[in-house]
Every structure is written in structure tokens, then in C-alpha cells.
């Protein structure tokens, strides 16, 4: 494959709020952001840059013209400092010394610029913005390097037992919906991946498979996190499953969807092999296993235990058959009574 470093140099001095971002500029941005040795097809960029433009809009709406960054180049300069392992305070000092920073720029606006850059680099909802309320714990990077912060955020500590749990073929998004009545919500925030929202029994899934695939070859995430996340996507969106494919394609506008989620490779069914997502998988699978169908449709589709499913539907079929026979016999008796 060609080196991504061979991408022609394109000016990034255009507004960071432009939409859509021209494909040549997208290539230049990801060359700086992802630092991958390989060049990827342009369609890999499309879902990510939907996220990129949305995050820029959200942060600009929070701070307006007080936000010091004006161009993609400004974001790239901050990103380079973050990627090089600088601490939060060092990144802050770097931004304050940039030529495009005004003497009247507030510290709050500088913090917002840094947090926006981090969001774009890691696809993590870092920072606190007035118009971006999520209802969950905030991710606030206040000290140390961003790499250290990410390692602390994604802990490998396991606290739940998984004895008796099997990640079988019935454990995918469509079965969750049809059998157990789960809701499924797609997210662009990696930290929310596999979170089960108890209030409405909705599982949240990070679906940017292309972003993850690119970062298999970078070192901005802890070792194993990217591969493990892709393994969970292969589990929930099994390759070649037409039903899952149809469901995913209906979830949003085509430009928002990352079709590479449907080809994430081999499925890892050993729950003990997961570290970062172990506890969330345990909670999710436990809730899935103990949820009983509540409608005829759910009963019909629930084949998690074939030993129970076949006898149940044989019994129901016989019951319906005998009931039908009795109804016919009753009707014949009534007919004979009036027509001896």
C-alpha cells in the first residue's frame, strides 16, 4: 500500500467550520491526525468527517467568536502538541504562545480549543460544553498527558465474574432487539461503547469501525484496546448477516454510517479474552440471557435454547390443531342438529 505521507500538501488555512470539507483537505487532516503509514480509501473518511464538522459546530456554538481557533491548521497545530505527549499544562502554554492567539482570548476559550482538538483526535467526549449535555459522567482532562488520561479512562481492571456466560451466535444487535426488546443507540463517543442504559434498556454502540481500523497502526490508544473494540463489533454485527446489514443501513443517513462495521473480521466469543470491555459485556449478556420474551413474535424468534423452543412450539401447534378439530366437530354437530 502507498504511504499516507505521499499525500499532496493541501492548505489547511480554511475555516474549520466549512462544510462539507473537500476530500483533498480531509486527506491532509488525517495525514496529520492519524499518522498512519498507510493510505486509506476516501470512503473511510466520510463518517469521521461528519463527526468532525459536528463537533466543530458544537464547540463554536458554545463560545462563538471568542474561540481562538479559526482554521483546520490551528487544530492541527494543537493536535501535534497533544500527540507528542505534552501534559495539559504544556499544551495550554503552547496554545497561549501561538501567533493566532489574541491577548484578549480567555482561558475558557483556550480550554475549549484544546478539548475540541482532543475530541477530534480520540473520538472521546472530553470537556464540558453548555450545549452538549449528555446526562453521564463528564470526561475532563486536567493534568498529565492525554495518553495517560486515555489509559486511566479505559481500565483493564475486571470486577465481574463471567462463569457460565457464552457469547453465542444469538448475541447480536438484531437478536437483542427482536428477542429481548433491547434498544440500540449508535454513538460517536468511544467511552460510551457497550454501555447499557437501564432506564430504557438501551445498549450504546460506538460504530466508527474505519476510525478503529486506522488506529490499529498507531499508538494513541492503549495496547489491545482497538483490536478488542473491533472484536466486539464483529460480535454484534456479524459479517455476512443480511438482517444485521439491513438494520444498520436504516439507522441514519448514508453519510453518517460506517459500512466497515459490517466487515470487522473474526468474532471473539471467549468472554474471558476481553479486558477493556469485559465488565460491560458481562452486564449486557447477563441482561440478555435473563430477559424473557413478552410477545408472540419474540417467543417465535427466541431460539437461544433449542431444547425449550422446539417442545414449546410443538405443544402450541398441537394445541391449536386439537382446538381446530374440536371447533370443526362442534360446527358439524350444530349443522346436523338443524339438518337431520
N, C-alpha and C positions, 0 to 999 in steps of 0.2 A: 504494500500500500504506500501511497505517497506521503511524505511528511507534511504535517499541517503547517510547518514553518515555511513551506514554499508558497503559502497563500499570498497573493499580491498585497502590498501595503495599501490600505484604504484609509482615507482621513476619517477620524472619529470626532472631528470638531463640529459635528452637527448636534442639534438639540437632543437631549436624552429622552424627550417626550415625543419625538417623531413616531408616527405610526401610519402604516407599517414601516419597519426598519428594512431598508434594501438588503437583499441577500448578500451582496459583497461586504456590507458593513457587519452583517451578522457573522460572517466568516472571520472577519478581523477581530471582532469582540471575543468570540470563542477561542481564537488562537491565543489571546492574552489570558482569558479566564481559565480555560481547561488545560492549557499547557500539555496537551496530548501530542505524542509523536505521530499519530495517525490522522489522516484526513477523513472526515465522515461525510456521508451524503447530506445534501442540504435539507432533505425532509426530516433529518434528525433534529434540526434546529427549530422547526416550526412550533411545536408545543412549548418548548422552552421560551421562545421569544414572545409568545402570548403572555407567559408569566412575567417575563422581563418588563414588558410595557405596562402591564397591570400594576406591578409593584412600584414602578417609577411614578405612575399616576397617583397611587395611594399616598405615597410619601409627599409628593408635590402638593396634593390637596390638603395635607396636614400643615405644611409650612409655607406654601405659596412662594412668592419671590424672595422670601428670607432664606430659602435653601441655597447654599453657595454653589452647589454643582449645577452646571448648565449643559454640559455635553457628555457624550459617551467617554470621551478622553479623560474627563475629570474622574469618572467612575473607575476607569481602567487604572489610573494612577493610584487611587486609594486601594484598589484590589491588589495591585502589585505589592504594596507595602504590607497588606494583610497576609498575602500568600508567602511572603518572605519570613514569616514567623514573628513579626513585631508584636509587642504587647499592646493592649488597648491604649495605654498612655502614650506609647511611642507612635502609634497610628494617629492619635489626636494631635501630637506635636507636629507630625509630618503634614497633616492637613492644614494646620494653622500657618505653616510656612509656604504653602503653595501660592503661586503668583496670582491665581484666580480667586483667592480669599480676600474679602474686604475687611477693613479694620472694624467695621460695624457688625460683622457676622457674629451672631450669638453662639454660645457654646451648645445650646439646644439644637440649633440648626446644623452645627458641625457633627454632633452625635447622630442626628437623623441621617446625614450623608453617609457616615460610617456604617450605620445599621442597614441602610438600603443596600450598600455595596456588599455587605455580608450576606444579606438575603439573596442577592443575585448570584453570589459565588456558591453558596451551600444549599440553597433552596430550604432554608430554615427561617421561620418567622421570628427573627431576632429583633428586639426593640419594642417600644410601646408607642403606638400611634393612635391618636384620638378617633380616627375614622376607620380603624381596622380592628374593632373589638372581636375577640374570638371566644370569650367565655371560658378559657382554660388558663392554665399556668403560663405566665409570660416567660419568654427566654430572654434574659438580659445578660449581655456580655459586658462586664465592667472591669475586669482585670486579666492579666496574663495574656497569652497568645490565643488566637481563635482556634488553633489546632488543639490546644489544651482544653479549651472550652467545649469543643466538639467531643473530645474523648470523655470528658466528665458528663456530658449530656447523654451520650449513648453508652450506658454502663453494660458490662458483661456479667454483672452480678445476677445470679439466679436465686429466686426465693420461693418458687412454686414447684411442687412435685409434678411429674408427668407420667407416673406409673399408670398403665392401663390405657393411655391415650394413643390413638393411632391416627395419623394424617392420611386417611384413605382417599380413594377416588371420589367419594361423595362430598369431600370438603373443598368446594369451590364456590365462587360468588353466586352462580345461578341456583345451586342446591341450597345455599344459605337463604336465598330469597323464597324459593318455591316450597321448600320443606319446612324451614324453621321460622319463616316470616321475618327474617332479618331485613333491615335496610342497609344499603351500601352507598357510601358517600366518597367520591373521589376528591383527593386533596393534593395541593402543591407544596405542602409543608411536610418534609420528611419526618419531623419529630412526631407527627400525629399518626404515622403509619401503624395499622393494626389496632388502633385504639377502639375499644368498644364503648359506645355511649349508652349507658344503662337506661337513661330516661326514655329513649325510643328504640332501644335495641338496634342501633346502627353501628356498623363497623366502618371505620375510615381507612381508606387505602391510598397510599402515595403511588401514583400511576405513571410517573415520568421515567419509563424504562430506558429511554435513549440517554437521558442525563446520567443514569446509573451506569449504563454500559460504557460511556465515555470515561467515567471515573474509575473504571477497573484499572486503567493505566495511569492514574495519577495517585498522589499521596495525601490529598487534603482530608480524606476520611480515615478513621481508624482501620487497621488491617482486618479484612474479612467482613466489614460492615456492608460494603456494596454487594459483594457476592451473595451474602446471606439475604439481603433485601430482594435481590433478583430471584433467589430461590423461593421466597415467599410469594412473589408474583407468579412464578411458574406454577406454584401450587394452586393459587386461587384463580389463575387464568390459564388453564392447561392448553398447551399448544395443540391446535387441530380441533378443538372443541367448538363446533359450529354454533351451539346455543350460547356459549360464553361470548363468542365473537359477535353475534347478533346483538346481544345485550349491551356490550361495550360500545358498539358503533351507534347506539341510540342515546347514549348518555349526555352528549354535548355536541357543539358544533365540531365539524371535522378538524378545524384548525386547532382546537383545544385538546384533541385526543392524540395520544401517543400510540400508534399502531404496533410499535415494537413490544408492547406489553403482551401481545399475543404470541410472541416467539422468544420467550426468555430462557429457553433451553430445558435441561433436565430438571425433574421435580425431586426435591429433597423431602422424603417422607419420614425420616427419622427425627422426631421432635427433639431428641437429646443432642442432635448435632447443631442446634440453634443456640446461640449465646445472646446476641443483642435483642432478638425478638422472641426469645424463649417464653418469658412470662406472659406476654400478650397473646402468643399462640395458645398457650395453655388455657388462659381465660376464655379465649374465643372458642376453642374446640370444646371445652367443658360446657359452655353455654349451648353450643350447637348440639352436642350429644344429649343433653338433658331436656331440650325443648321438644315437646310432643306436638304432632300436627293437630290443628284445630279445625280444618276444613276437609271436605271430601278430596279436593284437589291435592292438598298437602299429604293426606293419607296415601293417595294413589302414587304420588311421586316419591314417597319416603321408602327407599329400598336400602336404608342403612343396615338393616338386619333382615336378610332374606329368609331366615328361619321363622320370623314372625310375619313377614309381608305375605308370603305365599299362602300359609294356612288361613290368614285373615281374609284374603280376597277369595279363596276357595269357599270359605264358610259363608261370606257375604253373597257370593254367586249362587250357592245352593239355597240360601235363604230366599233370595229374590226368585229363583226358579220355582221353589216349592210354593211361594206366595202366589206366583203367576198361575201355577197349576190349580191351586185351590180357588183362585178367582174365576178361572175358566169353568171348573166344575160347578161352582156356585151359580154362574151365569146359565149353564146348561140346565141345572135343576129348576131355576126360575122359568126358563123357556118351556121346559116340559110341563111345568105346573099350569101354564096358560095355554099350552098347545099339546094336550094329551094325545 
